[in-house]
Amino acid sequence: MSLSGVEQMQPALEALASSRAVPDWLLDLREAGSKAVLRDGLPTRSMESWKYTNLSPLLEGTWEVAEDFASDELPPRTQFPSWMSASSGEVGLLNGVLVSEWTRVPARVRVCTSVQLESSPVRVSSANGFVGSGLSASRVWSPISGTPEKHIAQLSLNAAFMRDLIVIDFEPGTVMREPLVISSFAFGTESLTKWSAVAPRVIVNVPVGCEVAIVEMAAGEGRTVAMPVTHINVAKGSRVSHARFNLTQDSGVQLGYTQIALARDAFCETYQFSLGGRISREDLEIRLNESGSEAVLDGLYLADGRRHVDHSTSVEHVAPHTLSSQLYKGILNDESRAVFNGRVRIHKDAQQVNAAQLNNNLLLSKRAEVDTKPELEIDADDVKASHGATIGQIDPEHVFYLRARAIPEAEAVKMLANGFAQDIAFRIRNEAIRAGAEKIVATKLGGTRAQV
């Protein structure tokens, strides 16, 4: 990385350094991240993992820390009624800080902030690369052993700008099929010469014998740079359904990172929906650490105008007898651009692994562009692994078929695009998450049209 962006970020980093209303270990964590950011700056296109994503718009103005809101001055927020049933819960974050007025959780779920963690250390298995009782703050910030280089920028930025750490613990044996919703709102400046920095950090612990659903929602207002990081630790035999919806406003930027670690016989399905933002980069790292673990990781990205969306995934088959499957789809219109870089690594001792990866893209405009790069790195010899990618346009014969049945051309294109996209939502095994995803995707595609 070059020193790009250091001057612009300096005011916000200095403001955070002067804030002492957090535990010492969090100050140490923030200082470690700040040193890395000041040394490295923002990622640039000279880096292989960022060569198609240009962050130069973030140099258009100085960065500031997103403002605090008093409990009696909370801004209006987007509601997500699809998942607000009586049996579900919500953890509400505003500019990276927990808002108690927006938070309600079932009895079998515990939510802690960094201040509470002074006397209640983070209880996450250090064997899976997370922080445990007595470990130093630098271990919280540092990527786990073997984490690919391409994910480190988001970890550094989040550590530098984070204002709090939120830990969510499920009790052992919890069964919760209605999702716990983690709503993260970024409210920032309207000034065209500034960016408001927001960096939520969430750790979710799913212990033995659980079956739970988790939905992350990101939205906001103003010129914000959101840098969320989420760690999910899935213990032996537990099952997790997880979805992350990026509904960032058109003036906002999101640089996100999700890391999911699975123990023996654990299962996780995770779905990434990138549906908003001027620039969106979502990194996902899956670690299949023990035999019998399985992960399904699918994604959908929709872009129009001059939006830019980038998905970078890493699947680490550390143990033998593990399975992974991923399908990412994208629909691009106008002058938008998308990037997909998927990497599957099968480690030396990980025999009897089955891994599949596919990226399909639909272009609705001749000016839209996509760069796709699926990768396999195999160090074992008894495995099944496949990868591929497609880029295409809507088949004129399919449009003609629908028009012959009195369906207008614009509506025909919308129907075909919706069918292409909804395939991802249909794959979600959790019924509640699937129903909500179908509604959101259909709404986002409501104005879809093809261009020449």
JOMOKA-V833825 format. One record per backbone hydrogen bond with DSSP energy under -0.5 kcal/mol. CO is the residue of the C=O (numbers start at 1). NH is the residue of the N-H. E is the energy in kcal/mol with one decimal. If there is no record, write none. Layout:
BEGIN
co,nh,e
CO,NH,E
CO,NH,E
END
This chain:
BEGIN
co,nh,e
3,6,-1.8
4,42,-3.2
5,9,-2.2
6,10,-1.8
7,11,-0.5
8,63,-2.9
9,13,-2.0
10,14,-2.5
11,15,-2.0
12,16,-2.1
13,17,-2.0
14,18,-1.3
16,19,-1.3
18,20,-0.6
20,22,-1.1
23,26,-0.5
23,27,-1.7
24,28,-2.4
25,29,-1.9
26,30,-2.7
27,31,-2.5
28,32,-2.3
29,33,-2.1
30,34,-2.7
31,35,-2.4
32,36,-1.6
33,37,-2.4
34,38,-2.8
35,39,-1.7
36,40,-2.6
37,41,-3.3
44,47,-1.8
47,50,-1.5
48,51,-1.0
50,53,-1.4
52,54,-0.6
53,55,-0.6
55,58,-2.0
56,59,-2.3
57,60,-1.5
59,61,-1.9
62,195,-2.2
64,197,-3.2
70,73,-2.2
71,74,-0.5
80,83,-1.5
81,84,-1.0
83,85,-1.0
85,88,-1.0
89,181,-2.8
90,92,-0.6
90,104,-2.6
91,183,-1.8
92,99,-3.0
93,185,-2.5
94,97,-1.4
97,94,-2.8
98,100,-0.6
99,102,-1.2
100,103,-1.3
104,90,-3.2
106,109,-1.7
108,171,-2.2
110,169,-2.9
112,167,-2.5
113,117,-1.4
115,118,-1.1
116,119,-1.0
116,120,-0.8
122,124,-1.1
125,128,-1.0
125,130,-1.4
126,129,-1.6
131,124,-0.7
132,135,-2.1
136,139,-1.0
136,140,-0.8
137,140,-0.7
137,141,-1.6
138,142,-2.8
144,147,-2.4
148,151,-1.8
149,152,-1.6
151,155,-1.2
152,156,-2.5
153,157,-2.6
154,158,-2.5
155,159,-2.2
156,160,-2.2
157,161,-1.9
158,162,-1.6
164,201,-0.5
165,167,-0.5
166,203,-2.6
167,112,-2.7
167,169,-0.5
168,205,-2.9
169,110,-2.9
171,174,-1.7
174,176,-0.5
174,211,-2.7
176,213,-1.1
179,89,-0.8
179,181,-0.6
180,182,-0.6
180,215,-2.4
181,91,-3.1
181,183,-0.8
182,184,-0.6
182,217,-2.5
183,93,-3.3
183,185,-0.6
184,219,-1.9
185,95,-3.2
185,187,-0.6
186,188,-0.6
186,221,-2.2
189,223,-3.4
191,194,-1.0
193,62,-1.6
195,64,-2.8
195,197,-0.6
196,225,-3.0
197,66,-1.8
198,227,-2.8
200,229,-2.3
201,166,-2.5
202,231,-2.6
203,168,-3.1
204,206,-0.6
204,233,-2.7
205,170,-2.0
205,207,-0.6
206,235,-2.8
207,210,-0.9
208,173,-1.7
210,239,-2.4
211,176,-3.2
212,241,-2.2
213,180,-2.6
214,243,-1.8
215,182,-3.4
216,245,-3.2
217,184,-3.2
218,247,-2.4
219,186,-2.1
221,188,-2.5
222,224,-1.2
223,189,-0.6
223,196,-2.5
224,226,-0.6
224,253,-2.6
225,198,-2.6
226,255,-3.1
228,257,-1.9
229,202,-2.4
230,259,-2.8
231,204,-3.0
232,234,-0.6
232,261,-2.4
233,206,-2.8
233,235,-0.6
234,263,-2.0
235,238,-2.0
236,209,-1.0
238,267,-2.5
239,212,-2.2
240,242,-0.5
240,269,-2.4
241,214,-3.1
242,271,-1.7
243,216,-3.0
244,246,-0.6
244,273,-3.2
245,218,-2.1
245,247,-0.9
246,275,-2.3
246,276,-0.5
248,277,-1.3
249,252,-1.9
249,278,-0.5
252,278,-2.9
252,279,-0.9
253,226,-3.0
254,281,-2.8
256,283,-2.4
257,230,-2.2
258,285,-2.9
259,232,-2.7
260,287,-2.8
261,234,-2.9
262,289,-1.5
262,290,-0.7
263,266,-1.9
264,237,-2.1
266,294,-2.3
267,240,-2.1
268,296,-2.4
269,242,-3.1
270,298,-2.1
271,244,-3.1
271,273,-0.5
272,274,-0.6
272,300,-2.8
273,246,-3.3
273,275,-0.8
274,302,-2.2
278,308,-1.8
279,254,-2.3
280,310,-2.7
281,256,-2.9
281,283,-0.5
282,312,-2.3
283,258,-2.3
284,314,-2.5
285,260,-2.7
286,288,-0.6
286,316,-3.3
287,262,-2.8
287,289,-1.2
288,318,-1.2
288,319,-1.7
290,293,-1.4
291,265,-1.5
293,323,-1.8
294,268,-1.8
295,325,-1.7
296,270,-3.2
296,298,-0.5
297,327,-0.7
298,272,-2.2
299,329,-2.5
300,274,-2.6
301,331,-2.3
303,333,-2.0
304,307,-2.2
305,335,-1.7
307,337,-2.2
308,280,-2.2
309,339,-2.0
310,282,-2.7
311,341,-2.7
312,284,-2.3
313,343,-2.3
314,286,-3.0
314,316,-0.5
315,317,-0.8
315,345,-3.1
316,288,-2.6
316,318,-1.4
317,347,-2.4
321,292,-2.4
322,354,-2.0
323,295,-2.0
324,356,-1.7
325,297,-2.7
326,358,-1.6
327,299,-2.1
328,360,-2.5
329,301,-2.1
330,362,-2.9
331,303,-2.3
332,364,-3.3
333,336,-2.0
336,369,-1.9
337,309,-2.2
338,371,-2.3
339,311,-2.9
340,373,-2.7
341,313,-2.3
341,343,-0.5
342,375,-3.4
343,315,-2.5
343,345,-0.5
344,377,-2.8
345,317,-3.0
345,347,-0.6
346,379,-2.6
347,350,-1.7
349,351,-1.6
351,321,-2.4
353,384,-2.9
354,324,-2.2
355,386,-1.8
356,326,-1.7
357,388,-0.9
358,328,-2.4
359,390,-2.4
360,330,-1.8
361,392,-1.9
362,332,-2.4
362,364,-0.5
363,394,-0.5
364,451,-3.2
365,368,-0.8
369,338,-2.1
371,340,-2.5
373,342,-0.9
375,344,-2.0
377,346,-2.9
377,379,-0.5
382,352,-2.8
382,353,-0.6
384,355,-2.9
386,357,-1.2
388,359,-1.7
390,361,-1.7
392,363,-3.2
395,398,-1.0
395,399,-1.6
396,400,-2.7
397,401,-2.3
398,402,-1.7
399,403,-2.6
400,404,-2.2
402,405,-1.2
402,407,-1.6
403,406,-1.6
406,408,-0.6
408,412,-2.4
409,413,-2.5
410,414,-2.0
411,415,-2.4
412,416,-2.3
413,417,-2.7
414,418,-2.5
415,419,-2.2
416,420,-2.0
417,421,-2.3
418,422,-3.1
419,423,-0.7
421,424,-1.8
421,425,-0.7
422,426,-3.0
423,427,-0.9
424,427,-0.7
425,428,-1.5
430,434,-2.5
431,435,-2.4
432,436,-1.8
433,437,-2.6
434,438,-2.4
435,439,-1.5
436,440,-2.2
437,441,-2.6
438,442,-2.2
439,443,-2.2
440,444,-2.4
441,445,-1.8
443,446,-1.3
445,448,-1.7
END
